[in-house]
Amino acid sequence: MSEKVCAVCGKALLPKEIRISELRRRSTLKKTRYLCSRCRRREYEEYVKAVKDLIKKS
């Protein structure tokens, strides 16, 4: 089995860190991304910040 690496930073993932983010874009095909816990947390925090900014604007 090939080693899984983080799609953002390239860090080799431990078996307990492997979580899949599936992206779907107008097609039935899925793009699979593996993220380490640090990059996953950073991505989530950016998402929350963007949502809060949208709420403030409306």
CNS distance restraints for C-alpha pairs under 8 A (distance, minus, plus):
assign (resid   3 and name CA) (resid  12 and name CA) 6.99 0.50 0.50
assign (resid   3 and name CA) (resid  13 and name CA) 7.60 0.50 0.50
assign (resid   4 and name CA) (resid  12 and name CA) 6.06 0.50 0.50
assign (resid   4 and name CA) (resid  13 and name CA) 5.71 0.50 0.50
assign (resid   4 and name CA) (resid  18 and name CA) 7.57 0.50 0.50
assign (resid   4 and name CA) (resid  34 and name CA) 7.11 0.50 0.50
assign (resid   5 and name CA) (resid  10 and name CA) 5.36 0.50 0.50
assign (resid   5 and name CA) (resid  11 and name CA) 5.39 0.50 0.50
assign (resid   5 and name CA) (resid  12 and name CA) 4.39 0.50 0.50
assign (resid   5 and name CA) (resid  13 and name CA) 5.40 0.50 0.50
assign (resid   5 and name CA) (resid  34 and name CA) 6.55 0.50 0.50
assign (resid   5 and name CA) (resid  35 and name CA) 7.43 0.50 0.50
assign (resid   5 and name CA) (resid  36 and name CA) 7.92 0.50 0.50
assign (resid   6 and name CA) (resid  10 and name CA) 4.65 0.50 0.50
assign (resid   6 and name CA) (resid  11 and name CA) 5.26 0.50 0.50
assign (resid   6 and name CA) (resid  12 and name CA) 6.47 0.50 0.50
assign (resid   6 and name CA) (resid  13 and name CA) 6.64 0.50 0.50
assign (resid   6 and name CA) (resid  33 and name CA) 7.64 0.50 0.50
assign (resid   6 and name CA) (resid  34 and name CA) 5.18 0.50 0.50
assign (resid   6 and name CA) (resid  35 and name CA) 4.45 0.50 0.50
assign (resid   6 and name CA) (resid  36 and name CA) 5.43 0.50 0.50
assign (resid   7 and name CA) (resid  33 and name CA) 5.97 0.50 0.50
assign (resid   7 and name CA) (resid  34 and name CA) 5.67 0.50 0.50
assign (resid   7 and name CA) (resid  35 and name CA) 5.80 0.50 0.50
assign (resid   8 and name CA) (resid  35 and name CA) 6.86 0.50 0.50
assign (resid   8 and name CA) (resid  39 and name CA) 6.83 0.50 0.50
assign (resid   9 and name CA) (resid  39 and name CA) 7.51 0.50 0.50
assign (resid  11 and name CA) (resid  36 and name CA) 7.23 0.50 0.50
assign (resid  13 and name CA) (resid  17 and name CA) 5.90 0.50 0.50
assign (resid  13 and name CA) (resid  18 and name CA) 6.34 0.50 0.50
assign (resid  13 and name CA) (resid  36 and name CA) 6.39 0.50 0.50
assign (resid  14 and name CA) (resid  18 and name CA) 6.68 0.50 0.50
assign (resid  17 and name CA) (resid  35 and name CA) 7.94 0.50 0.50
assign (resid  17 and name CA) (resid  36 and name CA) 6.17 0.50 0.50
assign (resid  17 and name CA) (resid  37 and name CA) 6.58 0.50 0.50
assign (resid  18 and name CA) (resid  34 and name CA) 6.51 0.50 0.50
assign (resid  18 and name CA) (resid  35 and name CA) 7.22 0.50 0.50
assign (resid  18 and name CA) (resid  36 and name CA) 7.31 0.50 0.50
assign (resid  19 and name CA) (resid  34 and name CA) 6.08 0.50 0.50
assign (resid  19 and name CA) (resid  35 and name CA) 6.78 0.50 0.50
assign (resid  20 and name CA) (resid  32 and name CA) 6.42 0.50 0.50
assign (resid  20 and name CA) (resid  33 and name CA) 5.79 0.50 0.50
assign (resid  20 and name CA) (resid  34 and name CA) 5.17 0.50 0.50
assign (resid  20 and name CA) (resid  35 and name CA) 7.25 0.50 0.50
assign (resid  21 and name CA) (resid  32 and name CA) 5.98 0.50 0.50
assign (resid  21 and name CA) (resid  33 and name CA) 5.20 0.50 0.50
assign (resid  21 and name CA) (resid  34 and name CA) 6.40 0.50 0.50
assign (resid  21 and name CA) (resid  35 and name CA) 7.67 0.50 0.50
assign (resid  22 and name CA) (resid  30 and name CA) 6.07 0.50 0.50
assign (resid  22 and name CA) (resid  31 and name CA) 5.66 0.50 0.50
assign (resid  22 and name CA) (resid  32 and name CA) 4.79 0.50 0.50
assign (resid  22 and name CA) (resid  33 and name CA) 6.35 0.50 0.50
assign (resid  23 and name CA) (resid  30 and name CA) 5.78 0.50 0.50
assign (resid  23 and name CA) (resid  31 and name CA) 5.20 0.50 0.50
assign (resid  23 and name CA) (resid  32 and name CA) 6.55 0.50 0.50
assign (resid  23 and name CA) (resid  33 and name CA) 7.86 0.50 0.50
assign (resid  24 and name CA) (resid  28 and name CA) 7.03 0.50 0.50
assign (resid  24 and name CA) (resid  29 and name CA) 6.63 0.50 0.50
assign (resid  24 and name CA) (resid  30 and name CA) 5.25 0.50 0.50
assign (resid  24 and name CA) (resid  31 and name CA) 6.61 0.50 0.50
assign (resid  25 and name CA) (resid  29 and name CA) 7.78 0.50 0.50
assign (resid  25 and name CA) (resid  30 and name CA) 7.83 0.50 0.50
assign (resid  35 and name CA) (resid  39 and name CA) 6.07 0.50 0.50
assign (resid  35 and name CA) (resid  40 and name CA) 5.72 0.50 0.50
assign (resid  36 and name CA) (resid  40 and name CA) 6.03 0.50 0.50
assign (resid  37 and name CA) (resid  41 and name CA) 6.06 0.50 0.50
assign (resid  38 and name CA) (resid  42 and name CA) 6.25 0.50 0.50
assign (resid  39 and name CA) (resid  43 and name CA) 6.05 0.50 0.50
assign (resid  40 and name CA) (resid  44 and name CA) 6.20 0.50 0.50
assign (resid  41 and name CA) (resid  45 and name CA) 6.16 0.50 0.50
assign (resid  42 and name CA) (resid  46 and name CA) 6.27 0.50 0.50
assign (resid  43 and name CA) (resid  47 and name CA) 6.28 0.50 0.50
assign (resid  44 and name CA) (resid  48 and name CA) 6.22 0.50 0.50
assign (resid  45 and name CA) (resid  49 and name CA) 6.15 0.50 0.50
assign (resid  46 and name CA) (resid  50 and name CA) 6.19 0.50 0.50
assign (resid  47 and name CA) (resid  51 and name CA) 6.29 0.50 0.50
assign (resid  48 and name CA) (resid  52 and name CA) 6.20 0.50 0.50
assign (resid  49 and name CA) (resid  53 and name CA) 6.19 0.50 0.50
assign (resid  50 and name CA) (resid  54 and name CA) 6.29 0.50 0.50
assign (resid  51 and name CA) (resid  55 and name CA) 6.26 0.50 0.50
assign (resid  52 and name CA) (resid  56 and name CA) 6.23 0.50 0.50
assign (resid  53 and name CA) (resid  57 and name CA) 6.31 0.50 0.50
assign (resid  54 and name CA) (resid  58 and name CA) 6.52 0.50 0.50
